[in-house]
């Protein structure tokens, strides 16, 4: 009976360890996605800013307002 309880406790500890590992994996995944977003913004930020400025100026010119 004691061996059975010991096995159950060990199994419960193993489940807790796996939950912690999956939380770390999700954290690393989120950090990687955030790093990718930052890299894309730095690489294409100037080009995107120009595109949005041109679009705003086009819309402003057709409606008579400025951006």
CNS distance restraints for C-alpha pairs under 8 A (distance, minus, plus):
assign (resid   1 and name CA) (resid   5 and name CA) 6.38 0.50 0.50
assign (resid   2 and name CA) (resid   6 and name CA) 6.11 0.50 0.50
assign (resid   3 and name CA) (resid   7 and name CA) 6.17 0.50 0.50
assign (resid   4 and name CA) (resid   8 and name CA) 6.25 0.50 0.50
assign (resid   5 and name CA) (resid   9 and name CA) 6.17 0.50 0.50
assign (resid   6 and name CA) (resid  10 and name CA) 6.16 0.50 0.50
assign (resid   7 and name CA) (resid  11 and name CA) 6.11 0.50 0.50
assign (resid   8 and name CA) (resid  12 and name CA) 6.22 0.50 0.50
assign (resid   9 and name CA) (resid  13 and name CA) 6.24 0.50 0.50
assign (resid  10 and name CA) (resid  14 and name CA) 6.21 0.50 0.50
assign (resid  11 and name CA) (resid  15 and name CA) 6.37 0.50 0.50
assign (resid  12 and name CA) (resid  16 and name CA) 6.41 0.50 0.50
assign (resid  13 and name CA) (resid  17 and name CA) 6.25 0.50 0.50
assign (resid  14 and name CA) (resid  18 and name CA) 6.33 0.50 0.50
assign (resid  15 and name CA) (resid  19 and name CA) 6.36 0.50 0.50
assign (resid  16 and name CA) (resid  20 and name CA) 6.42 0.50 0.50
assign (resid  17 and name CA) (resid  21 and name CA) 6.31 0.50 0.50
assign (resid  18 and name CA) (resid  22 and name CA) 6.15 0.50 0.50
assign (resid  19 and name CA) (resid  23 and name CA) 6.21 0.50 0.50
assign (resid  20 and name CA) (resid  24 and name CA) 6.34 0.50 0.50
assign (resid  21 and name CA) (resid  25 and name CA) 6.25 0.50 0.50
assign (resid  22 and name CA) (resid  26 and name CA) 6.16 0.50 0.50
assign (resid  23 and name CA) (resid  27 and name CA) 6.14 0.50 0.50
assign (resid  24 and name CA) (resid  28 and name CA) 6.19 0.50 0.50
assign (resid  25 and name CA) (resid  29 and name CA) 6.16 0.50 0.50
assign (resid  26 and name CA) (resid  30 and name CA) 6.16 0.50 0.50
assign (resid  27 and name CA) (resid  31 and name CA) 6.14 0.50 0.50
assign (resid  28 and name CA) (resid  32 and name CA) 6.09 0.50 0.50
assign (resid  29 and name CA) (resid  33 and name CA) 6.28 0.50 0.50
assign (resid  30 and name CA) (resid  34 and name CA) 6.13 0.50 0.50
assign (resid  31 and name CA) (resid  35 and name CA) 6.13 0.50 0.50
assign (resid  32 and name CA) (resid  36 and name CA) 6.19 0.50 0.50
assign (resid  33 and name CA) (resid  37 and name CA) 6.25 0.50 0.50
assign (resid  34 and name CA) (resid  38 and name CA) 6.25 0.50 0.50
assign (resid  35 and name CA) (resid  39 and name CA) 6.15 0.50 0.50
assign (resid  36 and name CA) (resid  40 and name CA) 6.18 0.50 0.50
assign (resid  37 and name CA) (resid  41 and name CA) 6.19 0.50 0.50
assign (resid  38 and name CA) (resid  42 and name CA) 6.23 0.50 0.50
assign (resid  39 and name CA) (resid  43 and name CA) 6.07 0.50 0.50
assign (resid  40 and name CA) (resid  44 and name CA) 5.82 0.50 0.50
assign (resid  40 and name CA) (resid  45 and name CA) 7.45 0.50 0.50
assign (resid  41 and name CA) (resid  45 and name CA) 4.81 0.50 0.50
assign (resid  42 and name CA) (resid  46 and name CA) 7.88 0.50 0.50
assign (resid  44 and name CA) (resid  48 and name CA) 6.07 0.50 0.50
assign (resid  45 and name CA) (resid  49 and name CA) 6.01 0.50 0.50
assign (resid  46 and name CA) (resid  50 and name CA) 6.28 0.50 0.50
assign (resid  47 and name CA) (resid  51 and name CA) 6.29 0.50 0.50
assign (resid  48 and name CA) (resid  52 and name CA) 6.16 0.50 0.50
assign (resid  49 and name CA) (resid  53 and name CA) 6.07 0.50 0.50
assign (resid  50 and name CA) (resid  54 and name CA) 6.10 0.50 0.50
assign (resid  51 and name CA) (resid  55 and name CA) 6.17 0.50 0.50
assign (resid  52 and name CA) (resid  56 and name CA) 6.01 0.50 0.50
assign (resid  53 and name CA) (resid  57 and name CA) 6.07 0.50 0.50
assign (resid  54 and name CA) (resid  58 and name CA) 6.11 0.50 0.50
assign (resid  55 and name CA) (resid  59 and name CA) 6.21 0.50 0.50
assign (resid  56 and name CA) (resid  60 and name CA) 5.92 0.50 0.50
assign (resid  56 and name CA) (resid  67 and name CA) 6.18 0.50 0.50
assign (resid  57 and name CA) (resid  61 and name CA) 5.91 0.50 0.50
assign (resid  57 and name CA) (resid  66 and name CA) 6.79 0.50 0.50
assign (resid  57 and name CA) (resid  67 and name CA) 6.49 0.50 0.50
assign (resid  58 and name CA) (resid  62 and name CA) 6.36 0.50 0.50
assign (resid  59 and name CA) (resid  63 and name CA) 6.26 0.50 0.50
assign (resid  60 and name CA) (resid  64 and name CA) 5.66 0.50 0.50
assign (resid  60 and name CA) (resid  65 and name CA) 4.62 0.50 0.50
assign (resid  60 and name CA) (resid  66 and name CA) 4.97 0.50 0.50
assign (resid  60 and name CA) (resid  67 and name CA) 6.36 0.50 0.50
assign (resid  61 and name CA) (resid  65 and name CA) 6.35 0.50 0.50
assign (resid  61 and name CA) (resid  66 and name CA) 7.00 0.50 0.50
